Amino acid sequence: MSTVTKRRREKREVPIAWEALEDAFENNAPEVHSYLQFETGEVIRIVDGVADPRMHEKIARDDKYLRIDPVSSREQYRWMERFIDSLEDEQELQTQLTVAIDGKGAFRRFKDVLMSFPVQRERWFTFRSERLASCMKAWLTAHDIVAVERPAWRVPSAEEVQANVETEKSKRRMTRAQAAEANRQHLKELVDLVPVRELETAVAFMEFLRERRRPPRTRAKTAEGDGEDAGTEDGADESESED
């Protein structure tokens, strides 16, 4: 048994992104190339003339990606015909759609006609989605892929976020303390390199920096001086009263 055959028989569990896969199966434009990523289940879309050709070549050779074969235009055209056949009680709409799918631009004209018939338009979307789902499941089976549930999006709790915030704050505080200690050590090393004749200037500069960081002194003696002035005035008033 060859390695390739053995690999094909091994089942892969892939968390399929169904909406993206459905879009890839429907879009059969020749310039669009879609790939399924096995690990994430996401669909990578590459458009000729827009994406880097080297990136396209890299993805095409990567074992983690599988090229998606979209449903052919011929098959999707058959879907429109089958849907039109189901409109036996809607003769007017059936006639309009039959005319619309005749010739080039059939898909666009088909959708344009359905814009005026919202109920039938929804019926078409449901019908088409069912056909696409059937094609996707057959394709996944052919490539031994088992679709599994995608992990749900989870919003972290306030407690989890608070714990992370405190952890980051602690790291920043530790970083600032380490930086300050490193600066002090570097300053000591610089002092040893300062020439003797410059030491006095260096000390004066450091004292200047220290004093600049001190808070301004309060005028505590102002109240005492006011009290002495008040006492003198009181004494003068008392003398005048005695006279």
Sequence and secondary structure as in RCSB ss.txt:
>XXXX:A:sequence
MSTVTKRRREKREVPIAWEALEDAFENNAPEVHSYLQFETGEVIRIVDGVADPRMHEKIARDDKYLRIDPVSSRE
QYRWMERFIDSLEDEQELQTQLTVAIDGKGAFRRFKDVLMSFPVQRERWFTFRSERLASCMKAWLTAHDIVAVER
PAWRVPSAEEVQANVETEKSKRRMTRAQAAEANRQHLKELVDLVPVRELETAVAFMEFLRERRRPPRTRAKTAEG
DGEDAGTEDGADESESED
>XXXX:A:secstr
  HHHHHHHS EEE   HHHHHHHHH   TTEEEEEETTT  EEEEETTTS HHHHHHHHH TTEEE     HHH
HHHHHHHHHHT TT HHHHHHHHHHTSSTTHHHHHHHHHTT HHHHHHHHHHHHHHHHHHHHHHHHHTTEEE   
       HHHHHHHHHHHHHHHHHHHHHHHHHHHHHHHHHHHHS HHHHHHHHHHHHHHHHHHS     THHHHH
HHHHHHHHHHHHHHHHH 
